[in-house]
């Protein structure tokens, strides 16, 4: 079960460049039929970071405010499976996972993101 973990920050009035959290990961493009779970948080008290998610060009989450989470900020923890994986999707071979980030606020915001890709099907037994 592949996992992608990315942490970073965006300064005032900027957009992530390239505008895909998962850019450069070997799992950015799906290897086959898969279920995807995504958790993105702002691990601090300040919020306002905006994100949207598409899989294979299909919008899964229209631009929304990324939740803030102060509980793990000191320890550098990321999204918790029990609380923060709010985006669930399915995709097929060579479809791209894209989660964008935009900071419209007056200050720098950090983010922590995790995508878990679970292959399904496999196609065994087909002739």
FENVENRA-V432380 format. One line per field, one symbol per residue. ss: DSSP state (@ for helix, = for strand, . for the rest). burial: b if it has 9 or more other C-alpha atoms within 8 Angstrom, else e. Layout:
# FENVENRA-V432380
ss->???
burial->???
This chain:
# FENVENRA-V432380
ss->.=========...==.............=....=========......=======..========.==..................=====....========.....===========........
burial->eeebebeeebbbbbbbeebbbbbeeebbbbebbbbbbbbbbbbbeebbbbbbbbbbeebbbeeebbebbeebbeeeebbeeeebbebbbbbbbebbbbbbbbbbbeebbbbbbbbbbbbeeeeeeee
